[in-house]
């Protein structure tokens, strides 16, 4: 099964008033280890690798969308070029996807074509990870209109270490987990941020101790880390 939780979609909808923009701010996030849940209670089955970043509760670094720490400032001034306003919105979008404060940038190298149905190429970065975006102007666009509506679509997924750690903990170890028998949660030492293909195996792994794991012998069950349209998800590794 592919375990996932709805976090933040990778497609966003923008509406800009003529001469208006949005806001947001940045700071760096870290990805450190923590003591293992149930440390010292079980030993790994022979031949099973123990992953290095142990998870023993919420790390408290993943924020709710709209948090002040996820705002980009300063926002464009009234009357700023449309492309500048879109770039600002993309920085907000990538921060909302990450849900962890971090350094961002955005650019639309060839500008944004203001025609009905026009598609322009832009990109946003988060902590050095670059996510390509398509910016599509609404089919109902009319030159000189008060509102300019557009959609943005990410071409890659954004893997954020802290978001993966938090989601894995909530899924298998948190108070609402459906897996009370799970203990000793851990993951690979993930990059702080990485652009990855959507809905595919990223090559990163997380694991959880289960008395019925390791083919019923007791041991670690290992999961692929994947990034979908709503954030991190986990699928049993083959």
Secondary structure, DSSP 8 states (H G I E B T S, - for coil): -EEE-----SEEEEEEETT----B------------TTTTT----TT----SEEE-S--S----TT-GGG-BSS---TT--HHHHHHHHHHHHHHHHH-S---EEEE-TT----STT-EEEEEEEETTEEEEEEEEE-TT--TT-SEEEEEEEESSEEEEHHHHHHHHHHHHTSTT-S-TT-EEEEE----SEEEE-TTSEEEEEEEEEETTHHHHTSEEEEEEEEEETTEEEEEE--
